[in-house]
Amino acid sequence: MTKILLAFFVLSAFTLKAQPVMKGGLEKFVTANNIYPRYSLHNCIQGTVIISFKVNKGGEVYDSKVSSGIGTDLDDEALRLIRMSSGKWIVPQDHDTTVSLIAPIKFNLSGYDCDQKNPEEIKRAIIAYKTSEDLANSIQNFYKNKEKGTYRKEEEPRFVALKEELGYNDDYFKERISDGLKKIKQKDKQGACEDFLFVKYMGSDLANEMLEKYCK
């Protein structure tokens, strides 16, 4: 099993005024909706991601971004969770909606023997994430161009080999589709369709049915 622990504070220009609060509590919301990202899960990467964001008078989140991240897909998940909380904030009448709120979200794994993982291996995995992300982008660009008919056919074997080297195989794609379906249940259509499109533009047709059903 996975477990995510959340540390949450809202800081706003050191004011003593009442601050926006989330209906039901942000910790409960994050615990119910987090989907531990695949790369960090498989590499036992944990830590705290700090998200800054603003809320308008209607409790909608805007101008959200990663202020301080880990450098892996945990950053994306923390940002996704804050954006999913949009519309669920109770905002005091005198709240200055131009002031940023700060949410430090701590990800922690249990049940995966991560305490046995060599810290140096984890550091190397974090460094490798950026490289693999750049390579994944190059693969996706190739298949996007292939869909448009503006590609060089003789280059495809190189990208097929690169996918295999990076571990982007059917098992991985099925995991991404499974994550996407979980996001559909959370009514996070944007996040789900991003997962399905990732699979498609990695040269796989496994997500085509999901794209047709949910992402038109």
ROFI-322187 format. One line per 5 residues: number of its first residue (from 1); for each residue z, y, x of N, C-alpha, C, CB. Coordinates in Angstrom, 2 decimals, decimal comma. Glycine has a CB too. Layout:
NUM> Z Y X Z Y X Z Y X Z Y X  ...
END
This chain:
1> 0,00 -1,19 0,84 0,00 0,00 0,00 0,00 1,24 0,87 1,21 0,01 -0,94  -0,49 2,33 0,33 -0,42 3,60 1,05 0,57 4,50 0,36 -1,80 4,27 1,12  1,09 5,39 1,13 2,05 6,34 0,58 1,78 7,69 1,19 3,52 5,89 0,84  1,80 8,70 0,37 1,63 10,06 0,88 2,88 10,85 0,56 0,37 10,74 0,27  3,43 11,48 1,56 4,60 12,32 1,38 4,14 13,76 1,41 5,68 12,05 2,47
6> 4,77 14,57 0,61 4,33 15,96 0,49 5,46 16,91 0,82 3,80 16,24 -0,91  5,18 17,84 1,72 6,10 18,96 1,94 5,39 20,20 1,42 6,50 19,11 3,47  6,01 20,94 0,53 5,31 22,07 -0,09 6,20 23,29 -0,13 4,86 21,71 -1,51  5,66 24,40 0,37 6,35 25,68 0,30 5,33 26,73 -0,08 7,04 26,03 1,65  5,71 27,70 -0,83 4,83 28,82 -1,14 5,42 30,07 -0,52 4,63 29,00 -2,67
11> 4,68 30,70 0,37 5,13 31,92 1,04 4,22 33,05 0,63 5,15 31,75 2,59  4,75 34,17 0,30 3,91 35,28 -0,14 4,49 36,59 0,33 3,76 35,29 -1,67  4,08 36,99 1,53 4,45 38,29 2,09 5,96 38,53 2,07 3,75 39,40 1,32  6,74 37,44 2,19 8,19 37,54 2,26 8,79 38,28 1,07 8,59 38,22 3,55  8,16 38,18 -0,08 8,68 38,87 -1,26 9,70 38,01 -1,98 7,53 39,24 -2,20
16> 10,58 38,67 -2,69 11,58 37,95 -3,47 11,13 37,79 -4,92 12,93 38,66 -3,41  9,95 38,25 -5,24 9,44 38,12 -6,60 9,21 36,65 -6,94 8,13 38,91 -6,76  9,19 36,38 -8,24 8,90 35,02 -8,70 7,50 34,63 -8,26 9,05 34,91 -10,24  7,35 33,38 -7,84 6,08 32,89 -7,33 5,40 31,96 -8,35 6,29 32,16 -6,00  4,08 31,78 -8,25 3,40 30,81 -9,11 3,98 29,42 -8,90 1,89 30,81 -8,83
21> 4,10 28,68 -9,97 4,56 27,30 -9,89 3,56 26,42 -10,66 6,01 27,14 -10,47  3,48 25,18 -10,25 2,53 24,29 -10,89 3,19 23,51 -12,02 1,93 23,33 -9,87  2,49 23,40 -13,13 3,01 22,64 -14,26 3,27 21,20 -13,84 2,02 22,70 -15,46  4,48 20,73 -14,02 4,83 19,37 -13,65 5,18 19,18 -12,20 3,71 18,47 -13,99  4,91 20,21 -11,37 5,24 20,14 -9,94 4,08 19,65 -9,10 6,43 19,23 -9,73
26> 3,84 20,33 -8,00 2,72 19,97 -7,13 2,94 18,61 -6,46 2,52 21,04 -6,07  4,17 18,32 -6,09 4,44 17,04 -5,42 4,05 15,87 -6,33 5,94 16,93 -5,03  4,42 15,96 -7,59 4,08 14,89 -8,53 2,56 14,79 -8,70 4,75 15,13 -9,89  1,90 15,94 -8,76 0,45 15,97 -8,92 -0,25 15,32 -7,73 -0,04 17,42 -9,10  0,17 15,67 -6,52 -0,45 15,12 -5,31 -0,21 13,62 -5,21 0,08 15,82 -4,07
31> 1,01 13,20 -5,49 1,34 11,78 -5,42 0,47 10,97 -6,39 2,82 11,57 -5,74  0,21 11,54 -7,56 -0,57 10,83 -8,58 -2,06 10,82 -8,27 -0,34 11,45 -9,93  -2,55 11,81 -7,52 -4,00 11,98 -7,39 -4,56 11,79 -5,99 -4,36 13,32 -7,85  -3,71 11,62 -4,99 -4,25 11,49 -3,64 -5,00 10,17 -3,47 -3,14 11,60 -2,61  -6,10 10,25 -2,72 -6,87 9,07 -2,33 -6,96 9,13 -0,81 -8,31 9,03 -3,02
36> -6,18 8,30 -0,13 -6,10 8,41 1,33 -7,48 8,17 1,93 -5,06 7,39 1,91  -8,02 9,12 2,69 -9,38 9,02 3,20 -9,58 7,82 4,13 -9,76 10,29 3,93  -10,78 7,25 4,07 -11,06 5,97 4,73 -10,89 6,02 6,25 -12,46 5,54 4,40  -11,45 7,03 6,89 -11,39 7,07 8,34 -9,94 7,15 8,82 -12,19 8,25 8,89  -9,19 8,07 8,26 -7,79 8,23 8,67 -6,96 7,01 8,30 -7,19 9,47 8,03
41> -7,28 6,39 7,18 -6,57 5,18 6,77 -6,78 4,06 7,78 -7,03 4,72 5,38  -8,03 3,82 8,16 -8,33 2,73 9,08 -7,83 2,98 10,49 -9,81 2,48 9,10  -7,62 4,26 10,83 -7,19 4,60 12,19 -5,74 5,07 12,26 -8,09 5,66 12,77  -5,00 4,89 11,17 -3,57 5,25 11,14 -3,32 6,71 11,50 -2,79 4,35 12,09  -4,20 7,59 11,03 -4,05 9,02 11,32 -3,21 9,65 10,21 -5,44 9,72 11,43
46> -2,15 10,33 10,62 -1,22 10,96 9,68 -0,96 12,39 10,16 0,11 10,14 9,57  -0,26 13,15 9,34 0,10 14,50 9,77 0,07 15,50 8,64 -0,81 14,95 10,87  0,21 16,76 9,00 0,32 17,83 8,02 -0,92 18,72 8,03 1,57 18,67 8,28  -1,46 18,95 6,85 -2,59 19,86 6,67 -2,09 21,08 5,90 -3,78 19,16 5,93  -2,35 22,26 6,41 -1,89 23,48 5,74 -3,07 24,13 5,03 -1,25 24,46 6,76
51> -2,93 24,29 3,72 -3,97 24,89 2,90 -3,50 26,27 2,44 -4,32 23,99 1,69  -4,36 27,26 2,59 -4,07 28,57 2,01 -5,00 28,76 0,81 -4,25 29,72 3,06  -4,48 29,41 -0,22 -5,28 29,61 -1,42 -4,69 30,75 -2,25 -5,34 28,31 -2,26  -5,45 31,18 -3,23 -4,99 32,22 -4,14 -5,14 31,70 -5,56 -5,78 33,54 -3,94  -4,36 32,26 -6,47 -4,49 31,90 -7,88 -4,64 33,18 -8,71 -3,27 31,06 -8,37
56> -5,51 33,10 -9,70 -5,68 34,28 -10,56 -4,68 34,23 -11,71 -7,13 34,36 -11,11  -4,76 35,19 -12,61 -3,79 35,27 -13,70 -3,86 34,06 -14,62 -4,01 36,55 -14,50  -5,02 33,40 -14,64 -5,17 32,21 -15,48 -4,72 30,94 -14,80 -6,60 32,07 -15,89  -4,17 31,06 -13,59 -3,68 29,89 -12,87 -4,78 29,09 -12,18 -2,95 28,99 -13,81  -5,96 29,70 -12,03 -7,07 29,02 -11,38 -7,07 29,29 -9,87 -8,41 29,46 -11,99
61> -7,32 28,25 -9,11 -7,33 28,36 -7,66 -8,66 28,95 -7,19 -7,09 26,98 -7,01  -8,59 29,88 -6,23 -9,81 30,39 -5,60 -9,50 30,72 -4,14 -10,35 31,64 -6,35  -10,57 30,93 -3,38 -10,44 31,27 -1,96 -9,55 30,28 -1,23 -9,89 32,69 -1,81  -9,76 28,99 -1,48 -8,96 27,96 -0,82 -9,63 27,50 0,47 -8,74 26,75 -1,76  -8,84 27,25 1,49 -9,39 26,82 2,78 -8,30 26,14 3,60 -9,98 28,02 3,55
66> -8,74 25,39 4,61 -7,82 24,74 5,54 -7,39 25,77 6,58 -8,47 23,48 6,22  -6,11 26,11 6,59 -5,59 27,06 7,57 -5,28 26,39 8,90 -4,34 27,76 7,04  -4,75 25,18 8,80 -4,43 24,40 10,00 -4,56 22,93 9,63 -2,99 24,73 10,54  -5,50 22,26 10,28 -5,77 20,87 9,90 -5,55 19,90 11,04 -7,16 20,74 9,40  -5,84 18,64 10,74 -5,71 17,56 11,71 -7,04 17,32 12,42 -5,22 16,27 11,03
71> -8,13 17,67 11,72 -9,44 17,48 12,31 -10,14 16,22 11,87 -9,32 17,47 13,77  -9,65 15,63 10,77 -10,30 14,44 10,22 -10,48 14,63 8,72 -9,45 13,15 10,51  -10,82 13,55 8,04 -11,03 13,61 6,60 -9,75 13,89 5,81 -11,63 12,33 6,12  -8,59 13,88 6,47 -7,36 14,31 5,79 -7,46 15,77 5,38 -6,14 14,09 6,70  -8,13 16,59 6,18 -8,30 18,01 5,85 -9,05 18,15 4,53 -9,05 18,75 6,99
76> -10,11 17,37 4,38 -10,92 17,43 3,16 -10,12 16,99 1,94 -12,16 16,57 3,30  -9,30 15,96 2,11 -8,52 15,46 0,98 -7,46 16,46 0,55 -7,86 14,13 1,33  -6,79 17,09 1,52 -5,79 18,11 1,17 -6,43 19,27 0,42 -5,09 18,62 2,44  -7,60 19,71 0,88 -8,31 20,79 0,23 -8,75 20,38 -1,18 -9,52 21,22 1,07  -9,23 19,15 -1,31 -9,65 18,65 -2,62 -8,49 18,66 -3,62 -10,23 17,23 -2,49
81> -7,33 18,24 -3,17 -6,17 18,18 -4,06 -5,76 19,56 -4,56 -5,00 17,51 -3,35  -5,76 20,54 -3,65 -5,41 21,90 -4,06 -6,44 22,43 -5,05 -5,31 22,83 -2,83  -7,71 22,18 -4,79 -8,75 22,65 -5,71 -8,65 21,95 -7,06 -10,14 22,42 -5,11  -8,24 20,69 -7,06 -8,05 19,96 -8,32 -6,90 20,54 -9,15 -7,78 18,50 -8,03  -5,98 21,23 -8,47 -4,83 21,79 -9,19 -5,20 23,07 -9,95 -3,70 22,07 -8,22
86> -6,43 23,52 -9,81 -6,87 24,76 -10,47 -6,68 24,69 -11,98 -8,34 25,03 -10,15  -6,12 25,76 -12,52 -5,87 25,83 -13,95 -4,52 25,28 -14,37 -6,93 25,10 -14,67  -3,80 24,72 -13,41 -2,50 24,11 -13,71 -1,32 24,94 -13,21 -2,44 22,73 -13,10  -1,59 26,17 -12,76 -0,54 27,01 -12,22 -0,03 28,00 -13,27 -1,03 27,76 -10,99  1,28 28,17 -13,28 1,92 29,18 -14,13 2,16 30,41 -13,25 3,27 28,64 -14,77
91> 1,53 31,51 -13,62 1,53 32,70 -12,76 2,34 33,83 -13,40 0,09 33,17 -12,49  3,38 34,33 -12,71 4,16 35,46 -13,24 3,28 36,68 -13,47 5,30 35,82 -12,29  3,64 37,48 -14,43 2,85 38,66 -14,78 2,67 39,62 -13,61 3,50 39,40 -15,93  3,73 39,75 -12,78 3,67 40,73 -11,69 3,14 40,13 -10,38 5,03 41,32 -11,45  2,60 38,92 -10,44 2,10 38,29 -9,21 0,83 38,99 -8,71 1,82 36,80 -9,45
96> 0,80 39,27 -7,42 -0,37 39,87 -6,79 -1,38 38,76 -6,48 0,02 40,66 -5,49  -2,45 38,70 -7,25 -3,41 37,60 -7,12 -4,26 37,70 -5,85 -4,31 37,57 -8,32  -4,12 38,77 -5,09 -4,86 38,88 -3,84 -4,09 38,30 -2,65 -5,20 40,34 -3,57  -2,84 37,92 -2,89 -1,99 37,39 -1,82 -2,16 35,88 -1,72 -0,51 37,76 -2,05  -2,32 35,38 -0,52 -2,51 33,94 -0,30 -1,19 33,18 -0,42 -3,14 33,68 1,07
101> -1,27 32,01 -0,99 -0,16 31,06 -1,03 -0,43 30,00 0,03 0,00 30,42 -2,46  0,62 29,39 0,52 0,51 28,41 1,60 1,09 27,08 1,14 1,22 28,91 2,87  0,30 26,01 1,30 0,77 24,67 0,94 0,63 23,73 2,12 0,00 24,12 -0,28  1,72 23,44 2,84 1,66 22,41 3,88 1,79 21,02 3,24 2,79 22,63 4,94  0,78 20,19 3,38 0,77 18,86 2,78 0,84 17,81 3,87 -0,49 18,65 1,89
106> 1,88 17,00 3,83 2,11 16,00 4,87 1,63 14,63 4,39 3,60 15,94 5,26  0,71 14,04 5,14 0,21 12,70 4,84 0,96 11,69 5,71 -1,32 12,60 5,08  1,45 10,64 5,08 2,19 9,62 5,81 1,82 8,25 5,26 3,71 9,86 5,71  1,46 7,32 6,14 1,09 5,97 5,74 2,26 5,01 5,91 -0,11 5,47 6,56  2,37 4,09 4,97 3,33 3,00 5,12 2,66 1,72 4,65 4,64 3,28 4,31
111> 3,04 0,61 5,23 2,49 -0,67 4,82 1,25 -1,09 5,58 2,17 -0,63 3,39  0,90 -0,34 6,64 -0,28 -0,68 7,43 0,05 -0,96 8,89 -1,31 0,44 7,34  1,33 -1,18 9,20 1,78 -1,43 10,57 1,35 -0,31 11,52 1,24 -2,76 11,07  1,31 0,90 10,99 0,87 2,02 11,83 1,89 2,37 12,90 0,61 3,24 10,97  3,12 1,92 12,72 4,13 2,17 13,76 3,83 1,35 15,02 5,54 1,83 13,22
116> 2,96 0,34 14,88 2,57 -0,47 16,02 1,33 0,10 16,74 2,29 -1,89 15,57  0,75 1,15 16,16 -0,48 1,72 16,71 -0,18 2,57 17,93 -1,21 2,55 15,64  -0,97 2,39 18,97 -0,82 3,17 20,19 -1,17 4,63 19,91 -1,72 2,60 21,33  -0,26 5,58 20,20 -0,54 7,00 19,94 -1,80 7,50 20,63 0,63 7,84 20,39  -2,10 6,95 21,81 -3,31 7,37 22,52 -4,57 6,93 21,75 -3,33 6,78 23,95
121> -4,50 5,77 21,11 -5,63 5,31 20,30 -5,86 6,27 19,13 -5,38 3,88 19,78  -4,78 6,72 18,53 -4,89 7,64 17,40 -5,50 8,96 17,85 -3,50 7,87 16,76  -5,06 9,45 19,00 -5,62 10,70 19,53 -7,12 10,55 19,78 -4,91 11,11 20,83  -7,51 9,41 20,35 -8,93 9,18 20,62 -9,73 9,09 19,31 -9,12 7,88 21,44  -9,10 8,51 18,29 -9,78 8,39 17,00 -10,01 9,76 16,37 -8,97 7,50 16,04
126> -9,05 10,67 16,54 -9,21 12,03 16,01 -10,34 12,75 16,73 -7,89 12,82 16,15  -10,40 12,59 18,04 -11,47 13,21 18,83 -12,82 12,62 18,44 -11,22 13,02 20,34  -12,83 11,30 18,22 -14,09 10,61 17,89 -14,60 11,00 16,51 -13,90 9,10 17,96  -13,70 11,45 15,64 -14,11 11,78 14,27 -15,17 12,87 14,26 -12,89 12,22 13,44  -14,95 13,91 15,04 -15,91 15,02 15,08 -17,28 14,56 15,54 -15,40 16,14 15,99
131> -17,28 13,71 16,57 -18,55 13,20 17,09 -19,25 12,36 16,03 -18,32 12,37 18,36  -18,49 11,47 15,38 -19,10 10,60 14,36 -19,58 11,41 13,17 -18,10 9,53 13,90  -18,87 12,50 12,85 -19,28 13,36 11,74 -20,61 14,04 12,05 -18,19 14,41 11,45  -20,78 14,50 13,28 -22,04 15,13 13,68 -23,18 14,12 13,63 -21,92 15,72 15,09  -22,91 12,89 14,07 -23,93 11,86 14,06 -24,28 11,46 12,62 -23,47 10,63 14,85
136> -23,26 11,41 11,76 -23,50 11,09 10,35 -24,38 12,15 9,71 -22,17 10,96 9,58  -24,16 13,41 10,08 -24,99 14,49 9,55 -26,45 14,33 9,98 -24,46 15,86 10,02  -26,66 13,88 11,21 -28,03 13,69 11,68 -28,71 12,54 10,93 -28,04 13,42 13,19  -27,93 11,50 10,63 -28,48 10,38 9,85 -28,86 10,85 8,45 -27,46 9,22 9,76  -27,96 11,62 7,83 -28,24 12,09 6,47 -29,45 13,01 6,44 -27,02 12,81 5,90
141> -29,59 13,85 7,44 -30,76 14,73 7,50 -32,05 13,92 7,58 -30,67 15,68 8,70  -32,01 12,82 8,33 -33,20 11,97 8,44 -33,58 11,42 7,07 -32,96 10,81 9,43  -32,58 10,88 6,33 -32,89 10,25 5,04 -33,22 11,29 3,96 -31,72 9,38 4,58  -32,69 12,48 4,08 -33,09 13,55 3,17 -34,57 13,91 3,39 -32,19 14,81 3,37  -34,94 13,96 4,66 -36,33 14,24 4,98 -37,24 13,09 4,56 -36,48 14,51 6,48
146> -36,71 11,87 4,66 -37,49 10,71 4,22 -37,77 10,80 2,73 -36,75 9,41 4,54  -36,77 11,23 1,96 -36,95 11,36 0,51 -38,02 12,42 0,20 -35,61 11,74 -0,17  -38,08 13,45 1,02 -39,08 14,51 0,82 -40,46 14,11 1,35 -38,62 15,79 1,51  -40,49 13,03 2,14 -41,76 12,61 2,73 -42,09 13,33 4,02 -42,86 12,82 1,76  -41,09 14,05 4,57 -41,31 14,80 5,81 -40,49 14,19 6,94 -40,94 16,30 5,61
151> -40,80 12,97 7,28 -40,05 12,28 8,33 -41,01 11,48 9,21 -38,96 11,34 7,72  -40,49 11,07 10,36 -41,28 10,25 11,27 -40,80 8,81 11,15 -41,15 10,76 12,75  -41,66 7,98 10,60 -41,31 6,60 10,30 -40,82 5,85 11,53 -42,50 5,88 9,69  -41,41 6,14 12,68 -41,05 5,41 13,89 -39,62 5,69 14,35 -42,02 5,75 15,01  -38,98 6,73 13,80 -37,60 7,06 14,18 -36,57 6,26 13,40 -37,36 8,53 13,98
156> -36,97 5,65 12,29 -35,98 5,00 11,42 -35,19 3,90 12,11 -36,67 4,42 10,22  -35,81 3,02 12,93 -34,99 1,98 13,60 -33,85 2,56 14,42 -35,87 1,14 14,50  -34,06 3,75 15,01 -32,99 4,38 15,79 -31,81 4,77 14,91 -33,51 5,61 16,52  -32,11 5,28 13,71 -31,04 5,68 12,81 -30,35 4,47 12,17 -31,60 6,60 11,72  -31,11 3,41 11,95 -30,51 2,17 11,45 -29,52 1,62 12,47 -31,61 1,12 11,14
161> -29,92 1,63 13,74 -29,03 1,16 14,81 -27,80 2,05 14,94 -29,78 1,10 16,14  -28,00 3,36 14,76 -26,88 4,30 14,86 -25,88 4,06 13,73 -27,38 5,75 14,82  -26,38 3,81 12,54 -25,48 3,50 11,41 -24,64 2,26 11,72 -26,29 3,28 10,11  -25,28 1,24 12,26 -24,57 0,00 12,58 -23,50 0,25 13,64 -25,55 -1,07 13,07  -23,85 1,05 14,63 -22,90 1,36 15,70 -21,69 2,11 15,17 -23,58 2,19 16,78
166> -21,90 3,01 14,20 -20,81 3,81 13,65 -20,04 3,10 12,54 -21,36 5,11 13,12  -20,51 1,93 12,13 -19,80 1,18 11,09 -20,16 1,57 9,68 -18,35 1,33 11,27  -21,28 2,27 9,51 -21,73 2,64 8,17 -22,58 1,50 7,60 -22,53 3,98 8,19  -21,89 0,51 7,06 -22,55 -0,66 6,51 -22,24 -0,78 5,02 -22,11 -1,94 7,27  -22,71 -1,86 4,39 -22,51 -2,01 2,95 -21,03 -2,05 2,57 -23,19 -3,26 2,46
171> -20,21 -2,66 3,40 -18,77 -2,71 3,09 -18,18 -1,30 3,04 -18,02 -3,57 4,13  -18,57 -0,47 4,01 -18,08 0,91 4,03 -18,59 1,67 2,81 -18,52 1,61 5,32  -19,87 1,50 2,49 -20,45 2,21 1,36 -19,77 1,81 0,04 -21,95 1,95 1,28  -19,44 0,54 -0,08 -18,75 0,08 -1,29 -17,37 0,72 -1,41 -18,63 -1,46 -1,30  -16,71 0,91 -0,26 -15,41 1,60 -0,27 -15,58 3,05 -0,72 -14,75 1,55 1,14
176> -16,62 3,72 -0,23 -16,86 5,11 -0,63 -17,18 5,20 -2,12 -18,01 5,71 0,19  -17,93 4,24 -2,63 -18,24 4,22 -4,06 -16,96 3,99 -4,87 -19,29 3,12 -4,38  -16,11 3,09 -4,38 -14,83 2,84 -5,05 -13,98 4,10 -5,10 -14,06 1,72 -4,35  -13,94 4,85 -3,99 -13,21 6,11 -3,97 -13,81 7,10 -4,96 -13,22 6,71 -2,55  -15,14 7,12 -5,02 -15,81 8,02 -5,96 -15,46 7,70 -7,40 -17,30 7,94 -5,78
181> -15,38 6,44 -7,72 -15,03 6,03 -9,09 -13,59 6,40 -9,42 -15,23 4,52 -9,28  -12,71 6,35 -8,44 -11,33 6,81 -8,65 -11,32 8,30 -8,98 -10,45 6,52 -7,40  -12,16 9,06 -8,28 -12,23 10,50 -8,52 -12,82 10,80 -9,90 -13,08 11,18 -7,43  -13,75 9,97 -10,36 -14,27 10,13 -11,72 -13,13 10,00 -12,73 -15,37 9,08 -12,01  -12,25 9,03 -12,52 -11,10 8,85 -13,42 -10,18 10,05 -13,38 -10,33 7,57 -13,04
186> -10,15 10,74 -12,24 -9,32 11,95 -12,11 -10,04 13,19 -12,63 -8,93 12,16 -10,64  -11,26 12,99 -13,15 -12,10 14,09 -13,63 -12,54 15,01 -12,49 -11,35 14,91 -14,68  -12,57 14,46 -11,28 -13,06 15,20 -10,12 -14,52 14,81 -9,89 -12,19 14,92 -8,84  -15,40 15,30 -10,75 -16,82 14,95 -10,67 -17,44 15,40 -9,37 -17,58 15,55 -11,84  -17,09 16,59 -8,92 -17,67 17,11 -7,67 -17,34 16,19 -6,50 -17,15 18,52 -7,39
191> -16,07 15,83 -6,37 -15,67 14,96 -5,26 -16,33 13,60 -5,35 -14,16 14,79 -5,24  -16,45 13,07 -6,57 -17,08 11,76 -6,76 -18,55 11,80 -6,37 -16,93 11,30 -8,22  -19,25 12,82 -6,82 -20,68 12,91 -6,54 -20,94 13,15 -5,06 -21,31 14,04 -7,37  -20,02 13,80 -4,38 -20,15 13,95 -2,93 -20,08 12,59 -2,25 -19,05 14,87 -2,38  -19,20 11,71 -2,72 -19,13 10,35 -2,17 -20,41 9,58 -2,44 -17,92 9,60 -2,77
196> -20,90 9,65 -3,68 -22,11 8,92 -4,05 -23,33 9,43 -3,27 -22,37 9,03 -5,55  -23,41 10,75 -3,10 -24,54 11,32 -2,36 -24,46 10,97 -0,88 -24,56 12,85 -2,53  -23,24 10,87 -0,36 -23,09 10,44 1,03 -23,73 9,07 1,22 -21,60 10,40 1,44  -23,43 8,15 0,32 -24,00 6,80 0,41 -25,52 6,85 0,32 -23,43 5,90 -0,71  -26,02 7,62 -0,62 -27,47 7,73 -0,79 -28,15 8,25 0,46 -27,79 8,63 -1,97
201> -27,60 9,33 1,02 -28,26 9,95 2,16 -27,89 9,30 3,49 -27,91 11,40 2,20  -27,19 8,17 3,41 -27,05 7,32 4,59 -28,06 6,18 4,51 -25,61 6,78 4,71  -28,99 6,30 3,58 -30,08 5,33 3,49 -29,78 4,10 2,68 -30,47 4,92 4,84  -28,76 4,18 1,81 -28,39 3,04 0,97 -28,66 3,36 -0,49 -26,91 2,66 1,17  -29,04 2,34 -1,26 -29,26 2,54 -2,70 -28,10 2,03 -3,54 -30,54 1,85 -3,13
206> -26,97 1,70 -2,89 -25,84 1,13 -3,61 -25,22 2,08 -4,62 -24,79 0,70 -2,63  -25,35 3,39 -4,39 -24,72 4,37 -5,28 -25,70 4,95 -6,30 -24,12 5,49 -4,47  -26,92 4,45 -6,32 -27,92 5,03 -7,21 -27,51 4,99 -8,68 -29,25 4,32 -7,04  -26,91 3,88 -9,08 -26,48 3,75 -10,48 -25,41 4,77 -10,82 -25,95 2,33 -10,76  -24,49 5,00 -9,88 -23,42 5,97 -10,11 -23,97 7,40 -10,15 -22,34 5,86 -9,01
211> -24,94 7,68 -9,31 -25,56 9,00 -9,31 -26,29 9,26 -10,63 -26,54 9,14 -8,14  -26,96 8,25 -11,11 -27,68 8,37 -12,38 -26,71 8,58 -13,55 -28,55 7,11 -12,63  -25,59 7,89 -13,48 -24,63 7,92 -14,59 -23,77 9,18 -14,60 -23,74 6,71 -14,52  -23,34 9,63 -13,42 -22,32 10,70 -13,38 -22,80 12,04 -12,80 -21,17 10,23 -12,57  -23,89 12,05 -12,09 -24,19 13,23 -11,26 -25,47 13,96 -11,62 -24,26 12,83 -9,85
216> -25,94 13,80 -12,83 -27,14 14,53 -13,27 -26,77 15,91 -13,79 -27,90 13,74 -14,35
END
